[in-house]
């Protein structure tokens, strides 16, 4: 006879793998063409000069240069403004 009661499997414990989002190269670092600068969900950061956005909103470098992070005032469709964070490679 078993010494402990049979418990079966739990219905919890199904966790997805970590996605490792965030900024991959910081301000002033050198970037090569095709190198990932920011991994994100949605557009928290917008692509600037020499930066393109992938289909999963990842920002990557188009040319070799130095990464810079800036802010810019963007106008909405209703005429109001907001501040957008931009990533450039200069």
Secondary structure, DSSP 4 states (H G I P E B T S, - for coil): --SS------S----PPP---EESS-TT-EE-TT-EEEE-SS-SEEE-TTEEE-TTS-EEESSSEEEEEEEEEEE-TTS-EEEEEEEEE-
